[in-house]
Amino acid sequence: MRVSPMTRAPEAGAPAGRPRVLLAPVTITPSKPLTPSHLKGLLWTDVMFRATRRLADVTYRCSHTTYHLCEQTLAFWEFLDRTQGDRGYDDATEEDIGRLYVAFRAEEGRAPAGDLRYYAAAVEDGWVHPAGERVLRLWTGQYAELGLHDPGLLRHQPPGYDLDTALERLDALGMCLDQRTLGGPVHLDLTRFGLPLRQLVTTDGRPNYLACALRELMPLAPDFDEVVLLYDTELDSDYQQLARVLTALGPSVRRVPIGRVPIDGRIRSARHGGWHDTHARALLDRARADHGEAAVRLGMRLYFIAVLGPGQQQSFRADLLRQCLRRAERMIASAGPAVDGTGTEPLARHRGDHLHVNPYRLTSSLLGTRRPAPGLDLLSGVFL
């Protein structure tokens, strides 16, 4: 059993004994473009990370290695090899690969478990399918343009527990219903807390996303004072279960559900396509045509965090994004000088009763005609 390296980022010169916070956002399967919903979650997490690390010792854990083992990823890679043969992906765009993902999700039936075991074993050894690696490389460039912290998109970061160890640990906590000796599945059993049984492993041995998350987070959680789980609102049931398990290991666990972004009034899964010109690459290209790098980074955060908010009532609107980009330019031009000291007070007031900084409250505080111009240290340290 081994705990994987983590992206730990204390501020320079930070005092010893500060609170320890683990940020664990949901991962995005590297099989498609980054949609507005994805961008919202990424920007939300980034502002939380950059703001909170001024007040605490923060670890940003988002390992794609862990979740490559989910069936939808392994089955997609099997589909690619079966239908595309030895095709190269070095020149493919994320839209090219996304169209193949849509075709995969439309295919009836699923690959037998035996066909995926080779892929799972290879992933455990650090292998990534060329199509997945290509998407991650494209995302790495987009992260850089957006000023997003890269938690290791291209690094091999295995979870600290293998599957059997995670299930044994759950059993020791009285939270596992394992029927494998009878040819059955494995369930997470939190019924004593009023939560339903949740399958973790199918009868043919396939772990789901929640099982992978437990492998990832159970060995890490005891080292932190607070664990923050950021995820799509549609995953709330699973994240209630995950939070209950992690709470039993000691830390305070905070769930931060983030609503999706409707397109033309409809919330659609990326598995159905329909990205049109709203994916990250297209939005960045249009924004960079008229605005500098700093304005793009700040404007994106103003729109996707402060304007859209935590819910999912508002559809994506390009006109409002353009307004935020123009607002960002004015804000940067009028920004006040850096303040003396650490400048943490404007951040601390947006924590509430938890250790992490609330990105919505912080970003919204930048707006308003009567508010003083933000300091350069705040903009450059958190939003740019």
Buried (B, 14 or more C-beta within 10 A) or exposed (E): EEEBEBBEBBBEEBEEEBBBBBBBBBBBBBBBBBBBBBBBBBBBBBBBBBBBBBBBBBBBBBBBBBBBBBBBBBBBBBBBBEEEEEEEBEEBBBBBBBBBBBBBBEEEEBBEBEBBBEBBEBBBEEBBBBBBBBBBBBBEEBBEBBBBBBBBBEBBBBBBBBBEBBBBBBBEBEBBBBEEEEEBBBBBBBEEEEBEEBBBBBBEBBBBBBBBBBBBBBBBBEBBBBBBBBBBBEBEEBBBBBBBBBBBBEBBBBBBBBBBBBBEEEBBEBBEBEBEEBBBBBBBEBBBEEBEBBBBBBBBBBBBBBBBBBEBEBBBEEEBBBBBBBBBBEBBEEBEEBEEEBBBEBBEEBBEEBBBBBBBBBBBBBEEEEEEBBBBBBBBBBBB
